[in-house]
Amino acid sequence: MHDGKRLRQIRLRGLNDPDPHLNKNEVYSLELWRRIVEVYSKTAITKSEDKLIALSGIAKLMADKIGGSGSPAEYVAGLWKNQLASQLLWKVDPDFDRLTKVFTTQTTAPESYRAPSFSWASINTETGKGITTAEVTDTDLLLRVDDVHITLETEGNPYGMVKSGRLSIWGKLRAAVLYKKPRGCFGWKLVGRGDLDGEVHTNVYLDCPERDETRIFASDGSANDDAGIFIVPVAKGERTASEESKYLTCLILQLERTDPSNELRRIGLTRLSPWADKIAMQDYKILDVSEGDQFMPHNGYEAGLHRITLV
């Protein structure tokens, strides 16, 4: 717990903790887990399918620390059910070549299924910068976790190999198109939201372009209107920032299966800023409800919120 406290203090850079109401034992333990993931994600594993197995011993120890004595926290394929919403905002930072001035995301997909797309364990990141985890918080969140279910290879061993995973969240789906930009960059635009559609958003972190590019872009790198891309606003942050300077962090999803399941998978993350994305961020217009929202691929729609299924 002491190490986790020190890590949180380092991340806060001497500022006051913005979430003093949170359980200290839980938060400090999750901070320690963040560091474990960031270091481990850059470690090469001889057998790709062993990514979660190699971490299982540490995960089992951390379950007791995060959940507290006699009540171990529920493990979710590299994440934890405790404060799960904020843990969904991990990202892959691209490498930048100073000579060519080109960005490259050096991630690859495992040969066989390893984890659901919402988990950092679903991709190989050891050849690049690894995973950057998100701040632990229950505040300024724009989605709510409804349910999560992991199907295990071996029943009774939640820290081992995974057959499948499903996460249900309540959030706001926004249709979008995604396209390539020069020098290894990407951009996206909203679709069907009036004045917001013309604004280009360029702060994009794709999880695994090598795996996904044929599914999300046209052959010339332009937007594929039929790719089924959606944006889901998740959180305002950083938590220590002033309200007027906070980013809006969103998941980038792609429709995996249509009716009746309406399943989506995560393909990346994007951040909107008050100065670079002025139209969408003015009074948080991207969050406004539109008549067409009820026709998004959801499994429930109430008061402008979609019940979204991630696999």
Secondary structure, DSSP 8 states (H G I E B T S, - for coil): -HHHHHHHHHHHTT---S-TTS-HHHHHHHHHHHHHHHHHTTS--SSGGGTTGGGHHHHHHHHHHHH-TT----EETTEESTTHHHHTT-EE--EEETTTTEEE---B--SS--S-TTSGGGSB-TTTT-EE-----SSSB--EEEEEEEEESSTT-TTS-EEEEEEEEEE--EEEEEEEEGGGEEEEEESSSGGGGG--B--EEES-HHHHHHHHB-TTSSB-TTS-EEEEEEEEE-TTS-GGG-EEEEEEEEEEE-TTT-EEEEEEEEEE-TTTSHHHHGGGGGGS--GGGGGSS-S-EETTEEEEEE-
